[in-house]
């Protein structure tokens, strides 16, 4: 039981690290950086089919788009942890 708990914790930490690197790579491919926009702007982009097409995000799967949206919102210019320092 003790080992399964530790295994689960290690798996969780490892998977979140991979998740963030994978999504960060996808964001770079599309030239999207969290600090470019405020949270509400990112929400507007991901809720509009027109904006999704403009940024070519309509080609991504819905699951990947949701992960990317979450990543960009977490690192938006007005978030607690913006990518751009000093904001």
FENJO-V500050 format. One record per backbone hydrogen bond with DSSP energy under -1.0 kcal/mol. NH is the residue of the N-H (numbers start at 1). CO is the residue of the C=O. E is the energy in kcal/mol with one decimal. If there is no record, write none. Layout:
BEGIN
nh-><NH,NH>
co-><CO,CO>
e-><E,E>
END
This chain:
BEGIN
nh-><5,6,7,8,9,10,11,12,13,14,15,16,17,18,19,20,21,22,23,24,25,26,27,28,29,30,31,32,36,37,42,43,44,45,46,52,53,54,55,56,57,58,60,65,66,67,68,69,70,71,72,73,74,75,76,77,79,83,87>
co-><1,2,3,4,5,6,7,8,9,10,11,12,13,14,15,16,17,18,19,20,21,22,23,24,25,26,28,27,33,34,38,39,40,41,42,48,49,50,51,53,52,52,57,61,62,63,64,65,66,67,68,69,70,71,73,37,76,75,84>
e-><-1.8,-1.9,-2.6,-2.2,-2.3,-2.6,-2.6,-2.5,-2.5,-2.6,-2.8,-2.2,-1.6,-2.2,-2.7,-2.3,-2.0,-2.7,-2.4,-2.2,-2.0,-2.0,-2.7,-2.1,-2.1,-1.5,-1.6,-3.0,-2.2,-1.2,-1.9,-2.2,-2.0,-2.2,-2.3,-2.5,-2.1,-2.1,-2.3,-1.0,-2.6,-1.1,-1.3,-2.7,-2.1,-2.1,-2.6,-2.7,-2.4,-2.5,-2.7,-2.5,-2.4,-1.2,-1.3,-2.4,-1.8,-1.3,-1.0>
END
